[in-house]
């Protein structure tokens, strides 16, 4: 009987890249992992109509860069960037960071 392997896990580092990039010691790893999962679930739920295909999270020295790949960036940004600022404040609150330390980038996919 064959062994089943996760197709994403077998390709990591070869043809696919990680969706989260950060380093943590054994004390902070569980909290970072939980925060990443909660942020992804929140963004997927909040931006359901924006055709989000991927969310990449990078952490470096008390800062977080979140890149959202979407087919409809206008829905995510909103009028005059109001929605993206509100989203940034909510994500910063979820990650227990200052608003200035969280950056959200929108990448348009075709």
N, C-alpha and C positions, 0 to 999 in steps of 0.2 A: 504494500500500500504506500502510495507516494505522500510526501510531506508537503503541506501547503505553506507557501511563503507569501507574505504581504508584498504586492507588486511595487508599492511606493518605497517600502523599507529596503528592498533589494537594490533599488536604483539610486538611493541617496548617495551623493558624492560622486556618482558616475555620470548619469544622464539627467538627474534632477538635483536641485539644491534644497537645503533646509528652509523651512518657512519661518523659523525663529533663529536668530543669531545672537547669542550672548554666552557669557561664561559665568558660572556660579559655583560656589563651594557647596558642600553637603548641607549646610544650614539654610542657605537661601534658595537652593534649587527647587524644593517643593512649592515655595510661595511664588517664584517666578513662573513656574509651569502652570500653576493654578490661575495666576493673573493673565497669562497669555491665553489660556483656554476661555476664561471669562470675557476678555476683550474681544476675542474672535466671535464668540456666540453673540455678544452684544452688537457688534458691528454687522454681522450677518442678518440679525433680526431687524436692526434699525435701517439697514440699507437693502432690504429685500427687493425693492422695486428698481434698484440702481444697477442690476446685473453685475454683481461683484463676483469676480472669478478667483481672486486670491488676496490674502492679507499676509504681509510679511512684517515681522517685528524684529527690530534690532535694538539692543541695549548696550550702551557704552558709558561708563562713568556717570552714573546717576542721570542719564538722559535716555529717551526712547524715541526712535524713529519708526513710524508705522507707515507702510506703503500699501495703499489700497489699489488693486488693479480692477478697473471697472470699464464697462462699455459706455456708460452714461455719466461722465464726470459732472455735468451740469446739475444733475439731481443730487449728487453728494455735496457739491460746493454751495448750492443755493444762491439766492439773490445777494450780491455784493459780499459773498463769503460768510454770511451769517450762520448758515447751517454747519459749515466746517468748524467755525469757532465754538459753537455750542457742543459739537461732537468732541472737539479737542478738550473742552472743560470736563465733559462727562468721563472721557477716557482717562484723563489725568486724575480725576477723583477715584476711579476704579483702581488705578495703579499706585495710589498713594504718592503722587509726585506733584511738583509745582506745575502750573499750566505752561510756564515758559520752558520747562524741560521736556515737554512732549511735542513732537513735530509730526504732523500728518501730511503725507504726500499722496497726491492722486496721480495714478498712471493710467492713461487712456489706452485701451486695447481695441484693436479694430476687428 
